[in-house]
Amino acid sequence: QVQLVESGGGLAQPGGSLRLSCAASGRIFSAYGMGWYRQPPGKQRELVAIITSGGYTSYADSVKGRFTISRDNAKNTVYLQMNSLKAEDTAVYFCNGDGRWWGQGTQVTVSS
């Protein structure tokens, strides 16, 4: 079992930045692919970005060039750097481990 705890959400202005963190515990973090998902109000959960155990990354078209996923295996943490935020980025952001484990989510609100 892996426990995931997200942090770093909050309120940002359009064009601003936030960095989300997801701390993992319970197993060998470096062996697993990790991902960030989000669920906008009234909509289904959607994939934002993934990073494999080898460091390969992939992004949803809507965030390419603005968001960056990274991982620090020494700290058992995965990050999501979000720049040039838009109102449509408003959502609850969830960390996912190996397609199986989920964090509790952190709210990101982009508004002026």
Backbone bond lengths (Angstrom), bond angles and torsions (degrees), N, CA, C in turn:
res aa  C-N    CA-C-N  psi(-1)  N-CA   C-N-CA  omega(-1)  CA-C   N-CA-C  phi
1 Q - - - 1.453 - - 1.527 109.86 -
2 V 1.330 115.31 139.86 1.460 122.23 178.25 1.519 108.44 -119.15
3 Q 1.308 116.16 133.14 1.464 121.32 174.69 1.523 108.76 -102.88
4 L 1.322 116.17 133.04 1.458 122.27 -179.33 1.525 109.28 -122.33
5 V 1.335 115.99 131.49 1.463 120.76 -179.75 1.521 108.92 -129.56
6 E 1.330 115.72 115.68 1.464 121.16 179.40 1.519 111.21 -88.20
7 S 1.323 115.71 153.13 1.458 121.97 173.31 1.520 108.49 -153.53
8 G 1.324 115.79 166.80 1.450 120.30 174.33 1.515 115.60 103.84
9 G 1.313 117.42 -3.78 1.452 119.18 177.96 1.511 111.47 -72.21
10 G 1.324 115.56 174.10 1.452 119.92 179.18 1.506 111.15 156.43
11 L 1.316 114.87 -158.45 1.457 122.12 -178.63 1.523 109.78 -101.96
12 A 1.320 116.02 132.48 1.453 121.53 176.43 1.520 109.39 -135.07
13 Q 1.300 116.06 152.91 1.462 120.85 175.76 1.516 110.05 -83.88
14 P 1.308 118.12 154.60 1.463 120.44 173.61 1.529 110.30 -54.23
15 G 1.324 115.32 134.18 1.456 120.64 -175.96 1.511 114.21 88.30
16 G 1.319 116.29 -7.84 1.451 120.69 -178.73 1.515 113.34 -85.49
17 S 1.333 114.92 -172.53 1.463 121.07 -176.42 1.522 110.99 -134.32
18 L 1.312 114.34 152.21 1.460 123.07 170.85 1.513 108.19 -144.08
19 R 1.321 116.72 152.98 1.454 120.59 172.88 1.520 108.83 -123.93
20 L 1.316 114.60 122.77 1.455 120.82 176.10 1.525 109.63 -94.81
21 S 1.313 115.05 146.12 1.457 121.39 175.75 1.521 109.30 -124.74
22 C 1.317 115.74 148.72 1.458 121.74 176.37 1.521 107.32 -134.91
23 A 1.309 115.47 111.27 1.453 121.34 179.75 1.517 109.82 -94.20
24 A 1.328 116.12 130.15 1.462 121.55 -176.75 1.522 111.03 -113.33
25 S 1.300 115.60 146.90 1.462 120.10 176.40 1.521 109.16 -146.89
26 G 1.291 116.01 159.23 1.453 119.79 173.31 1.509 115.39 113.59
27 R 1.316 118.18 -32.97 1.461 119.78 -179.81 1.520 109.22 -145.65
28 I 1.317 115.15 -175.31 1.456 119.81 -179.15 1.517 108.61 -74.99
29 F 1.314 115.13 100.92 1.458 121.96 -173.98 1.518 111.94 -58.78
30 S 1.309 117.19 -42.24 1.463 120.95 -171.94 1.529 113.06 -64.25
31 A 1.295 117.78 -17.48 1.462 121.03 -176.50 1.524 113.27 -82.18
32 Y 1.321 117.18 -9.32 1.455 120.24 -170.68 1.520 113.12 -114.51
33 G 1.332 113.76 144.74 1.440 119.07 168.24 1.520 110.08 -72.45
34 M 1.319 116.41 147.66 1.460 121.67 -178.38 1.522 109.20 -128.85
35 G 1.314 114.98 155.17 1.454 118.27 -179.40 1.508 112.57 -148.37
36 W 1.307 114.52 161.00 1.464 122.13 170.92 1.524 107.98 -117.36
37 Y 1.314 114.87 134.48 1.453 122.96 175.39 1.518 107.71 -124.67
38 R 1.321 115.71 164.72 1.462 118.95 175.27 1.522 110.13 -144.03
39 Q 1.317 114.85 154.00 1.456 121.04 177.63 1.520 108.74 -129.98
40 P 1.347 116.16 102.22 1.463 119.23 177.36 1.527 110.49 -68.37
41 P 1.326 117.53 160.75 1.468 120.29 -179.86 1.525 111.52 -56.93
42 G 1.322 116.61 127.24 1.450 121.79 176.94 1.515 115.54 73.71
43 K 1.338 116.73 8.61 1.462 119.48 -177.69 1.524 110.56 -123.64
44 Q 1.334 114.88 171.41 1.453 120.08 179.45 1.526 111.15 -80.18
45 R 1.312 114.99 158.88 1.458 120.54 175.90 1.513 109.38 -66.81
46 E 1.338 116.22 140.51 1.460 121.14 -178.24 1.518 110.67 -135.92
47 L 1.323 114.59 151.96 1.459 120.75 178.77 1.523 110.05 -73.33
48 V 1.327 116.03 135.76 1.458 121.98 175.80 1.523 110.71 -104.74
49 A 1.336 116.57 -52.27 1.463 120.56 -176.48 1.518 109.18 -161.61
50 I 1.327 115.14 151.72 1.457 120.58 174.91 1.516 109.87 -132.42
51 I 1.328 115.38 156.42 1.460 121.31 173.53 1.522 107.03 -140.49
52 T 1.321 115.91 127.71 1.463 120.12 -178.40 1.522 110.37 -80.41
53 S 1.327 115.62 174.01 1.462 119.73 177.28 1.520 110.82 -62.61
54 G 1.322 116.80 -26.77 1.464 120.84 179.33 1.513 114.43 -89.46
55 G 1.341 116.45 -0.66 1.452 119.91 175.32 1.517 115.14 96.40
56 Y 1.340 116.92 2.76 1.471 118.83 176.13 1.524 109.33 -69.46
57 T 1.329 116.67 137.78 1.458 120.76 -178.55 1.528 111.89 -121.56
58 S 1.310 114.67 152.95 1.451 121.06 177.18 1.529 107.82 -147.66
59 Y 1.350 116.37 146.78 1.459 120.88 -173.71 1.519 111.84 -132.70
60 A 1.311 114.98 152.19 1.457 119.69 168.76 1.518 108.23 -67.14
61 D 1.329 116.38 147.46 1.466 120.17 -178.61 1.528 112.00 -57.46
62 S 1.316 116.11 -32.72 1.462 120.48 -174.96 1.533 113.39 -69.16
63 V 1.336 117.16 -16.62 1.474 119.47 -177.53 1.528 112.68 -119.17
64 K 1.322 117.82 -2.54 1.469 120.37 -179.10 1.517 110.91 -57.95
65 G 1.315 115.34 134.10 1.453 120.85 179.81 1.512 114.21 84.82
66 R 1.335 117.04 -9.92 1.472 120.76 -179.82 1.526 111.90 -116.15
67 F 1.330 117.28 -36.08 1.461 122.03 -177.93 1.519 109.85 -108.14
68 T 1.333 115.51 148.52 1.455 121.48 176.24 1.522 109.41 -134.80
69 I 1.324 115.76 125.22 1.459 121.27 175.12 1.523 108.49 -97.90
70 S 1.313 116.01 140.47 1.464 120.49 178.26 1.527 108.52 -150.23
71 R 1.314 115.41 167.52 1.452 119.76 179.84 1.512 110.47 -141.26
72 D 1.324 115.25 149.37 1.452 122.78 174.97 1.527 106.02 -124.86
73 N 1.314 116.10 99.03 1.457 120.15 -175.32 1.530 112.05 -66.24
74 A 1.309 117.08 -28.54 1.467 119.46 178.65 1.526 111.16 -66.84
75 K 1.327 116.14 -27.05 1.461 120.85 -179.76 1.520 112.58 -104.47
76 N 1.342 116.81 2.85 1.465 120.69 -177.84 1.523 111.73 52.47
77 T 1.314 116.14 43.59 1.464 120.84 -173.60 1.519 110.75 -134.69
78 V 1.323 115.15 140.46 1.453 121.81 172.32 1.526 107.33 -117.33
79 Y 1.313 115.78 144.66 1.460 121.74 -174.92 1.530 110.29 -121.60
80 L 1.316 115.03 157.19 1.453 121.67 169.69 1.530 107.14 -134.41
81 Q 1.326 115.32 105.71 1.464 120.45 175.85 1.517 107.72 -86.94
82 M 1.315 116.09 121.91 1.463 121.93 -176.46 1.521 109.08 -116.39
83 N 1.317 116.24 114.95 1.462 122.54 178.94 1.518 110.19 -115.56
84 S 1.320 115.74 165.81 1.471 121.73 178.65 1.526 110.96 48.37
85 L 1.307 115.46 48.57 1.460 120.63 -175.63 1.521 111.98 -63.29
86 K 1.331 114.05 145.70 1.458 122.01 179.47 1.533 109.12 -121.66
87 A 1.304 116.15 161.37 1.459 120.16 178.83 1.530 110.91 -57.72
88 E 1.318 115.99 -34.97 1.466 119.50 -178.79 1.519 113.74 -72.86
89 D 1.319 117.90 -4.33 1.462 120.85 173.03 1.530 111.53 -82.77
90 T 1.323 116.70 -6.86 1.457 120.40 178.37 1.523 110.56 -60.74
91 A 1.321 116.29 124.37 1.463 121.33 -176.03 1.525 109.28 -177.26
92 V 1.311 115.23 169.33 1.461 120.51 165.49 1.525 106.82 -88.93
93 Y 1.317 116.40 126.27 1.460 121.92 -177.44 1.527 109.31 -102.22
94 F 1.331 113.88 131.52 1.456 121.17 -177.74 1.516 110.77 -118.69
95 C 1.301 115.37 141.05 1.457 122.85 172.77 1.528 108.32 -92.67
96 N 1.319 115.43 141.13 1.461 120.13 178.70 1.517 110.54 -130.95
97 G 1.326 115.68 140.25 1.446 121.33 178.66 1.508 111.84 -117.47
98 D 1.319 116.32 121.06 1.468 122.58 174.81 1.517 112.46 55.94
99 G 1.298 117.67 25.90 1.457 121.39 -179.70 1.505 114.29 71.39
100 R 1.331 117.45 2.68 1.460 120.94 -172.88 1.522 114.33 -117.92
101 W 1.314 116.92 -37.53 1.460 120.25 -171.36 1.523 110.48 -108.62
102 W 1.334 116.13 141.03 1.456 122.33 -176.54 1.518 110.73 -125.40
103 G 1.328 114.46 144.74 1.446 120.53 168.94 1.513 110.14 -83.06
104 Q 1.328 115.73 -179.04 1.463 120.51 -176.29 1.521 112.16 -84.71
105 G 1.312 117.63 -13.80 1.451 122.50 178.87 1.520 112.97 95.01
106 T 1.322 114.58 151.94 1.465 121.11 176.47 1.524 108.53 -136.91
107 Q 1.317 115.99 136.04 1.454 121.00 -174.99 1.525 110.77 -81.44
108 V 1.323 115.72 131.93 1.465 122.63 171.80 1.525 107.52 -119.93
109 T 1.314 115.70 123.85 1.454 121.36 178.69 1.519 108.95 -123.49
110 V 1.323 115.86 125.04 1.459 121.65 179.12 1.518 107.85 -112.50
111 S 1.318 115.22 112.69 1.455 120.21 -175.13 1.514 109.78 -160.04
112 S 1.324 115.25 148.59 1.456 119.75 175.72 1.527 110.55 -93.77
